[in-house]
Amino acid sequence: MNPDKVGKFIKKLRKDNNLTQKDLADKYCVTYQAVSKWENGINLPDVSLLREMSRDFNISIEDLLDGEISKTNNKNINHNKIFYILVVLFIIIIVIFIFHLINDDNSKSYDFKTFSSSCSEFNVSGSIAYNTKKSSIYISNIDYCGGDDTTEYKEIQCNLYETHDNSNIKISSCKSEQENVKLEDYLSNVELNIDNYKQTCNKYNDDSLYLEINATRKDNKVITYKIPLKLNDNCSKK
């Protein structure tokens, strides 16, 4: 998957449908800066947004991730692709079946929920993949919209916390690799991916997860932002 190619394809879809970046941003409840990052290959939409785009523009997710509409004039290629997909799906089914037998795991396949920020200064989007045993958290987009912050910070650190039983548990962290970095530049490269997290989705509520961003100025004064994360739909309790 080529992010630049995907970004150009999203831009083409937008223009072909006579949409501005703001129109597309409003359609999917993100900022126009997020759309700009998609189209420039900096970030990609999360899984839920890719599904919505696939439905809205009547294209397959495969074409969306390939960054082009697949050609259909070569039947042999299509037949080979279908055969390959069927073989891969069969192998995946066998692996899953064996995994369930070995682990005696009766849990269902993963479901997806999205979450966002309820903080006016930041726009955050991400998703949770979960089943009855565990969950995975993916944060792909953090935008600062609290004003024009041109400060060059000595260091910036982003931490993801879970509040549980009146205690705060750090479950992921990301730190700037260089000094003299602006907040927006740092956030454009932040990506948090927590796989196989032991907590299940139905344990989360509107106060369970939050991001904390600590920006250290050159005079060593630390500016802290706390960003609550809101689950956009309750997880089903299986």
N, C-alpha and C positions, 0 to 999 in steps of 0.2 A: 504494500500500500504506500503510495507516494503522496504525502500531505500537500505538496505544491499542486499536484495534478488534481487532487480532490478539491482543493480550494478554488482552482480555476473553474472546475466543473460546477461547483456551487454558485460561483459568480455568474457563469453562463445561464444556469437555471433561473437565477434571480432576474437577470436582464431579459431573458426570453419571455418571462412572465410579467415584464414591465413593473418590477418591484425595485424600490430603493433599498439601501442598506437598512435604513430606519424601518421601512415597511417589513422587511424580513425579520428584523430584530423584534418588532412589536408582535409579529405573527407567532414567534416562538418564545416570547417573554424573556428576551435577553437584551443586552445593550448593543448599540450599533458598533461599539468597539469590539465586542465578541464576534460579530459578523465579519468585521474587517480582519480579525485574526484568522478566522476560518479561511477567508478568501486569499489570504497571504501565506497560508500553509503553516502558521505559527501554532494554532490549536485546531482540534477537530471537535465537532459537536459530539455530545455524549450519546449513548446507545438509544435512549428514548427519543431524542431529537432526530436521529438518523431514521428511526422508524416512522416518525411523523412526516419527514421530508419525502420518504419513499412513497407513502400513501398520497400526500398532497400533490406531488409532481408525477405520480403514476410511473415510477421507475423502481427497479429492484434495488435492494440494499447493496447487492453485489456490484451493480453498475455504479452506484453512488460511491462506493469505496474504491472501485477501479478508476473512477474519474472520467468515465466515458460510457456511452450507450453501446452495448455489445452488438456486433454485426450478426445478422440472422440469415445472410445469403449463402452461407456455407453449411449445409446440413451435416456434413461429415464431422466438422469441428463441433457443432452443437451436440451431435450424438455422442461423440467422444467425451465431451464435457459432462453430459448427463450421466454417462456410464461411470466416469470418474467420481462424480458427486455421489452416486448411489453406492459405489464401493467404499468411499470415505465414510458415508453415513452408516453403512453396515459395520465397518470396523469400529466406529464410535459406539454404536449400540452394543456390540460384543464387549468392548472394554468397560462400558458402564455396567453391563450385566455382571461381568466378572468382579468388578469393584464392589458391587452391591452384595454379591455372594460372599466375598472375602470378609467384608466389613460388617455384614449383617445389618446394612443400613437401609431402613425402610422409608427414608426421607424422599420427598418429591424433588423434581428438577428446580433449577433456580428461577425465581421471579425477580422482577426489577421494579424499583421505586426511585423516584428522583427527589432531590432536595435542593433548597436554595437558601439564600441569606435573608434574614428578617431585619438586617442592619441597613440603615439608609446610606451609609458611607461606602458600602461594598456590595458588589453583585457577585454572588458565588453560585455556581451550578455544578452538579455532580449526580452520581447515582449510587444505589446500593443493590447489589445482587445477593439474594438470600434464599435459604431454605430453612428447614426446621432445626438444622444442626449448627449452622454458621452463616456468616455474611462477609461480603467483600465490599469495600468502600473505594470509590474512585472520584477524585476531584480534579477536573480538567480546566476549570476557568475561574479565575479570581480577578475582578476588576475593581479598582479604586475609583469611586465617583464622588468623593468628598471634597473635590476642589482641585486646583492646579498645584500639586506639591512638587516643587522643583528642588527640594533639599537632596543633597548627595549624602547618604548615610554611610557611616563607618561599617555597619553590619546590619543585616535584616534576617530575622528567623521567623518561620511560620510553623506553628505547632497545632496539631489536631488533638483535642481532648474529648474524653467521655466522662460525664458526670454520673457517678454511680454510688449510691449509699452515702451521700454527703461528702464524697471524695472525688477529686479530679484525677483521671488517669490519662497520661499522655500515650496516644496510640500511634502517632506518626510525627515526624519532624523534617523540616527542610530549611537549610541555611544557605545564605548567599555565599558564593565561592570567591567573590572579589569585593574589594573595598570601593568606596565612592560610588555607590549604586543608588539610583532613584527608585522610589517605591513602585511606580508603575512598571519600570523596566524589570524589576525583580519579580513582580507578580505575573508578568507575561510569560515567565519561564517556569512557574511553580506548577508541579503536578504531583499529587499525592495518590498513591495506589496501595491500599492495604488489603492483601489477599488472605483468604482463609482466616478471617477474624473470628474468634471464638464466640463473640456475642451474637445473638440472633436478632433479626430485624424487629420482631415484636417487642423487644426490650427497649427500643428507642422511643422517645417522645420528643416534643418540641424543645425540651431543655436538656436533652441527653448529650448532643454533640455541639461543639463550638470550636471555631478557629481562634487562635491567639497569635497576633503578629506583633513582634517586638522589633522596633527600628531604633538602632543606636546612633545618635548623632556624633559628630566629631568631638564635641565637648563631653562625650560619654553619657549624656542624658538620654534615657530610654523612653520612647513613645510607644505605648501599648494600645493595641486595638483588640477588642473582644467581639467576635462575630458569631452570634447564635446561628445555628443551621436548622432550618425548618423542613421537616419531612412533608412533601406535598400531598402524600396520600398515606393513610395508615397501612401498616403491614398486616396482612391477613394472618391470623393465628391458626396455624394448621395443627 
